[in-house]
Amino acid sequence: MKKNNFTRRQFIAGVSVGSIAAAASTSIPVLGNISHSLNESGKLALLGGEPVVKSKIWPAWPYVDEKMVEAIIKTTRSGIWCRIQSSTGTVPTFESEYSKLMGAKFTVATGSGTQALHTCVEALGIGPGDEVITSPYTDMGTIASIISSRALPVMADLDPESFQLDPNEVERRITENTKAIMPIHIMGQPCNMERIMAIAKKHNLRVIEDACQAHLGEYQGKILGTIGDLGCFSFQTTKTIACGEGGAIIGNNEELMDKCYTVQNHGTNRKGRSETIGPKYRMNEFEGAILLAQLESAKERFLLRNKNAAYLSSKLKNFPGLVPQKLYEGTQSGSFYLYTMSYKKEHFNNATRNQFLKALAAEGISMSGYIPNGLHKEPWTDHILNLKVYQKMYSPARLQQYREELTYPKCDQVCEDMVMLWASGPLLGTQGDMDDIISAIMKVHANRDQLNRL
């Protein structure tokens, strides 16, 4: 079968989500015993047809329960609002409980995921003249953690099927000044840590896992964040464990984790001695209270997201129009902060991604792209290359090479083709909700010849 000639008949014969009747039918059966009546011969809702889903209501996010509300009230009344007021306050207690949950010996809580990452960069002694290899397909917080220490963020291109750092590209970018690799478990799913750790060992590099989206995900028997030297998490409102802002560092090396504590505590160690350079990145007791109150039930929500994600992927298994994010061998679970797919326009009558998304939204299921363009296309690169500190610490030839290498075609492809369902709340839905997602996708596909009219 030629890729560009995937017909509806072939789709009906091969797709795992079940048969789809002819467009002239008034009922399109999807997923076996699930049926949606589609008026006007299956006309797209955006063109006046009946939508697959009316008034879809997803589980609310961020997650809130009475235990969390009571924890905030208790903290407010206690007057203990800062972690240094009590060794048994919500933040120290959260650190202890989070370590247990994540299978790590130590946790240091911070005010954000970006702060956690920057703390690690400083604790590892990385600064001007040094280079850290990371991805262009990430939140700016990843880059900010490196340039805040005036090190050079060297970006490597992606594996376009997993949306993760390509280990071959990582190794190609290593120079004599490279001190660390900062892989991102993007969307909350594990990157190829087996290869990345092997590269780090070969070149004597540190590894800081940016697991900000990846709470509780597991790879080859280890929880994400415990594989490298240090692992960092975010508790920003949209994350699968959330408190508005907030972050955490986990690790098993006590000496290194003590350095992290000292850095985030404005350079003051646990004994009260001011010994190094550091910002004030302490988590407050209100954030600790919200987090601590939800930890007991966090695993339950994590398991449900994985169950629903696996269900969606099974229904899309043989469907060429949307290909779920590739998971590397050894992946046992992910946080599924986002559920993502590659959009293949050749299987939608060459309709653009935006045309597909508009049609899908009209059917009652909203999806979107994620990062509109890689960070190599943002103005921060010109900014740092023109800073005196970078011009002093890096040779003109190195900075010129850096500028010339700001080309990442596979990242550009991912930005153009990727489609995502924001999953923190929606993947807590029922199997019926997941069926609605599949039904809407298949209706748009069955009527793809209408997409060029949108």
N, C-alpha and C positions, 0 to 999 in steps of 0.2 A: 504494500500500500504506500503510495507516495504521500509524503507529509502534507503537501498542500491540497491534496484531493480527498481528504477524509470526509466521506459523505455521511449524510444522516442515516442511510441504511447500514453503513459500517458501524456507526456509533451505536445504533439500536442493537446490532448483533454483539458488540464487544464490550460496551461500558458496564461496569460492575454495579451501577446504581439501579439497574433494572431497565425494562423496556420503556421506550417513549413512543407513543402512538403517532400516527401521521398528523401533520399540521391541520388537516381538515377536520380532525376529530374534535368533539366538544369536550372531551375529557382526556387528560394526559396522565396515565398512571405512572407514578414514580415511586421507587423504593418498595416494590411489591404491593403491599396492601394500602399504600398511601395514595390518595387521588385528589387532585385539585381540578375543579371545574374551571376551564378557561374559556371565556366567552369570545365571540367574534373570531372563531377558528384559530385560537391561540395568539391573537394579536397582542403585541407587547403593551403593557400598561401605559407606557409613556406615549403610545399612539392611540390610546383610548380603550385598550383591553382591560380585563379584570386582573388586578394584581394577585400574585400568589399569596401574599401575606398582607393583611390589613392591620394597621396599628400595632406593629410588633413592639413588644415591651421586653427588653432584656433585663436580667438581674442587675440591680443597681450596683454601682461602684463609685467611690470606695466602699468597702464592706464596713458596716456599722452594726453593732449589737449593744444591748444594754450593759453588758460587762465592760465594754469600752467606755461607754458614757459614765458609768459609775467610777471607773478608774480615773477619769479626768476630774470628776467632782472630788474624789478622795485626794487626789494630788493637789488640787486647788486649795482645799481646806487645810492640808498639811503644812502649807507654807514652804515646803521643800520643793523648790522649782529649778534648782541648779544641781547638777550631779555632785559637785564638790561639797554640798551641804551634808551628804549622808553616804556612807559606804554601803548602805543597804537600800538606797533609793531605787526608783524604777529603772534608771539607766544602768547602774551596776548589776542589778538583778536581771535586766534584759540581756546584758552581755553574757552572763552566765548561762541563761536559758537558751540563747541563740547559739552559743557554742555547742550545747548538747544537741540541738535540733540539726545543726549543720555538720556534726561530726568533726569539729575542730577543737583544739585545746584552748584557744584564746579568741576573744572578740574585743575590738575597740570600736565603740559607737562614735559616729560623727554627725555633723549637721546636714550632710548630703552625700550622695554617691560621688560627686566630683571632689568633694573634700576628702573622702576616703582615698580616692585614687592619688590625689596630690600628696596626701600624707605619706603614702607608700613610696612615691617617687623621692620625696625628701628623706624618708627614713633609710632608703637604700643608697643615699649619698649621690644621687644623680642630679647634675646641674649643668651650668654653662660648659660647652665643649662636648657634652655627651649627647648620644642619640638613643631614641627609643622607637622601636618599630611597632606600628599599630595600623588600624584600618581607616580608610577614608569614609567608610559607610558606618557612621556612628553618630551619637549625640556629640555636640561640641564640648561637652564636659570631659570626654576622654582626652581630647586635644588640650583643653584648658589645664588639665592636671599636669601635663608635660611642659607647656610653655610657661606656666606659673613658676616653674623652677628654672626657666630660661634654658632648658634642654631643647633639642631639636626633634620634633615629631616626624619620623620618616614613615610615610604611608606605603603600604604594599597592596597590590590588587587582590581581587576576590576570586573565589570559586563561584561562578555565576549560578550554580545549581543549589548551593547551600547558603549563599549570601555571606559566607564567612571568609576570613583571611585564607588565602591560598598559601600553604606552607612553602611551596617552591618559590613564590614571590617574596616571602619573608626572608628566606635564606639568601636570595639574590641581592637583597638590600643591606645586608650586614657589612659594616665597615669596621676599621680598627677603633672607631669611637662608639660603636654600639655597646650599650650597657644592659639593655633589657628589651624584652618583647612584651607588649600589652595586647593580648588577644581579647576580642570582644565576643561573648556568647550572645550573638545578636538574635533578637526575638525571644531570647530565653532558652535557646537550644545550644547544645555543646558544639564548639568548634573542634577542629581536628587536633586535640590536645596531645595525642600520642606522637604525632609528627612534630608539633611545636616544642614539646618537652625534649625530644631527641635533638632537635636543632639547637635548643638552648644549652643542652649538656655538651654538645659538640663544640660550641663556640664560647662556652663558659659565660653564659648570659643569665640574668635574672628573669623571672616570669611573674608579671602582675596580671592576674585574671580580672578583666572587667566583666564581672558577673552581675552588673547592676540590674539587668533584666531577667536574671536567671535563678531566682530563688528555688532551692531544693532540687534542681535538675541533677541527674546522675550520669556519669560517664565512666565506663570500665570499673564499676564498683566504688567510685569516689564521688562525693557531692561536689558540684562545681564550686570553685573558690578554694578547694583544699588540694588541688593538683599542683599548682604553681607555688612560688615562694609565699605569695600573699593573694588573697581574693577580696574583691570589693563589691558591695551591694548598695542599691538605692532603695529608699522607702518613699520616694516621691508619690504623689497621689494616685497616679495611674498604675503603679507597680503592683504585683500580685500580693505583696505584703506592704502596706502603706501607712504613712502617718502624716502626709502633707509634704514634708521634706524629710531629711534624715538619711543616714548611711551607716555602713559598718565595714570593718576590715576583719577578716578571719585569717588565722594562721596557726601553725604548730611550733614555730620557733620562738621560744619565750624571749630571748634577747632581742630579736627583731621586732616582736610585737610590743615589747617595752619601749623600743625606739619610736614605734608608731604612736603609742600613748603619749610620749613626751612631745613629739612634733605637734600633734593635734591639741595639746594642752599648752600652747604658746611657748614651747621649749622647756617647760617645767616638768620634771620627772615625778614619779609616784611618791617620792620622799620629799617633794617640795623644793628641790634644788633646780634652779634655772641654768640649763647647761647647753642649749643649742638654739638654733633659729627655728621658729615655728609659729604658725598662725593660731588663732583661737577657733577651733573647729568642734568644740564640745557639743554633743547632743543634749537637749534640755529634758527635764523630767516629764513634761507633758507628752513629748514624742515617745519617750520611754514607756509611759503609761499606756498609750494607745497601742504600741507595738506588743508590749508584754501581754496585754489583755486578749490579743487575737492570735497569739502563737499556738495555743492549744488546738485551735480549729483550722490553722493554716494548711496543715497536711491534707485534711479532708478536701479542701477546695483545690489544692494542687492535684490530687488524684482525680478529681472530677474533670478538671481541664484536660489532663492527659487522656482520660477516657473519651471525652468528646472530640479531642483532636485526632485520636486514633480512628474514631468512627468516621469523621470527615475524610481523612486520608484514605480509608478503605473504600469509601464510596467514589472517590476520585481516582482510584488506582489505575484504571485503564482509560481514563478520559484525557485526551491529549490537549484540551483547550486550557486547562488550569493544572499546573504541576506543583504539588506541595513542596515546600522547602525540603531539600535533601538532608537526611540525618545520617551522620557518619556512623560507621560500624563501631560498636561499643556504646552508642547512645542508649541509655536505659529509660530516661525520661527527660523532660524539659519543663520549664515554668509555663511555656506557652503564654507569655506576655502578649505576643501577637501570633496569630495563625496566618501564615503567609504562603503565597503561591506565585508561580511565574505565569503571566498571561501570554498565551500564544495566539496572536491575532490571526495567523493563517488558518486557524480552526474556527474563527468567528467572522468569516467572509472578509478578512482584512480590516475589520472595524478597529478603530483606535481603542486604546485602553479606556480613555475617557468616555467614549460612546458606550462601551460595555458597562462601565460603572454607573453611568446615568440610567441605562436600561435596568440594571440590577436594582438600583435604589428605588426605581418606580415600582418594582415588583415587591418591595417591602424589606429588602436586605441591603443595608448600606455597607459598602467596603470602600477602600481608597488606596492610593499609593502610600508610601511611608516617607522616606527621606527624598525630597525632590531632586537634589543633586548632591554628589559626594562633596566632602569637606575640602577636597583639593580645588574646588571651584569657588570657594568662599574667600572674601578679602583678607582674612587673617594671615594668609601666606605672604602677601605683599607687606603687610604690617610688620611681621617679625623680621622679614628679610631686610627691611629698612631701619630696624632698630640698631642703635650703636652697640648694644651688648652682643647682638648676634654677629655684627660685622667685626667686632673685636675677637670673639671666641671661635669663629669659624672662618676659614680662608675664603677669599673671593671666589676661588675655583670651586670650593664645596658649595657655596651658596648659589653659584650659577648652575652647577649640576643639579642642585635641589630644585631650582626653578624649572629647569628643562625637563625634569622627571615628573612634573605634576600632570601626568597623563595616565588615566586608569580606565581603559576602555571597558573592562568587565564590570567595574563599579558603575559606570555610566549605563551599561546595559541593564543592570539590576534596578537602578533608579527608574529606568524607562518602563520595564516590564513587570515589576513586582506589584502584586495586589495583596492587601492585608485586611483581615478582620481583626479589629482591636478585641483582644480576647480576655482581659482581666475579668470583665463582667459577663460578656456574651458566652464564653465557654463554660460558664456555670449554669447554663440553660439545660433544658431537657433534651432527650433524644429527638422529640418532636420538633424542637427548635432547630436542631442540626438538620433534620429532614427538610425543614423549610428553606434552609440555606441551599441545600443541594437542589431542591425543586426549583428554586428561583434561578439558579445557575443554569439548570438544564432547560428551563423554559426559554431563557435568553438564547441559549445555544440552538435550540430547535427552531427559533425564529430569527436566526442571525442574518438572514437576508434582509430583514427590516432595519438592521442597525445603521445602514448607510443613510437612512432617512432622518436620523436624529441630529 
